[in-house]
Amino acid sequence: MHRVVQWGADFAAGRCEDARPLHDAVVGVLFRKTSARTRTALSAGTLRLGGR
């Protein structure tokens, strides 16, 4: 858990070696209920990390 938190802090500070860990990855999400806010946040995060 500590490693995940440290990676997140390094990424946010711009000190991450691999700034695009999802480069060219296709990410799919399945929701049981409609959630525009969650879908939008996950889409933005995926794009920021290099996914599609």
Long-range contacts (C-beta under 8 A, 24 or more apart in sequence): 19-50, 20-49, 20-50, 21-49, 21-50, 22-46, 22-49, 22-50, 22-51, 23-50, 23-51, 24-50, 24-51, 24-52, 25-50, 25-51, 25-52, 26-51, 26-52, 27-51, 27-52
